[in-house]
Amino acid sequence: MSPIFKCLICRKDIERSTKTFWIKKGHLLCSSCFDLIEENSKKDKKTF
């Protein structure tokens, strides 16, 4: 079982490996927040 961390944005509990935690330097996102950021970045690229 992987440890529980908090999403950096919404503070939801998410389960990630300790290795991922160290690779991301503690900046972990839940899938909902990650998808929202990706969606917004795609919209920004289309406007240029």
C-alpha positions as CSV (number, residue, x, y, z in Angstrom):
1,M,0.0,0.0,0.0
2,S,1.3,3.4,-0.9
3,P,1.3,6.4,1.5
4,I,-1.3,9.1,1.4
5,F,-0.4,12.6,0.4
6,K,-2.4,15.8,-0.1
7,C,-3.0,17.3,-3.5
8,L,-1.1,20.6,-3.8
9,I,-4.1,22.5,-5.1
10,C,-7.4,21.0,-3.7
11,R,-5.8,19.2,-0.6
12,K,-7.6,15.9,-1.4
13,D,-6.0,12.8,-0.1
14,I,-4.2,11.0,-2.9
15,E,-2.2,7.7,-2.8
16,R,1.2,7.9,-4.5
17,S,4.5,6.1,-4.1
18,T,7.2,7.6,-2.0
19,K,9.4,7.5,-5.1
20,T,7.0,9.7,-7.0
21,F,6.8,12.1,-4.1
22,W,10.6,12.5,-4.2
23,I,10.8,12.8,-8.0
24,K,8.1,15.5,-8.0
25,K,9.7,17.1,-4.9
26,G,6.5,16.9,-3.0
27,H,4.4,18.7,-5.7
28,L,1.7,16.1,-6.1
29,L,-1.6,16.7,-7.8
30,C,-4.8,14.6,-7.9
31,S,-6.0,13.5,-11.3
32,S,-8.8,16.1,-11.4
33,C,-6.4,19.1,-10.8
34,F,-3.9,17.7,-13.2
35,D,-6.5,17.3,-15.9
36,L,-7.7,20.8,-15.3
37,I,-4.2,22.3,-15.7
38,E,-3.6,20.3,-18.9
39,E,-6.9,21.4,-20.3
40,N,-6.1,25.1,-19.6
41,S,-2.7,24.8,-21.1
42,K,-4.1,23.4,-24.3
43,K,-6.5,26.3,-24.5
44,D,-3.7,28.8,-23.9
45,K,-1.6,27.3,-26.8
46,K,-4.6,27.6,-29.2
47,T,-4.9,31.3,-28.6
48,F,-1.3,32.1,-29.9
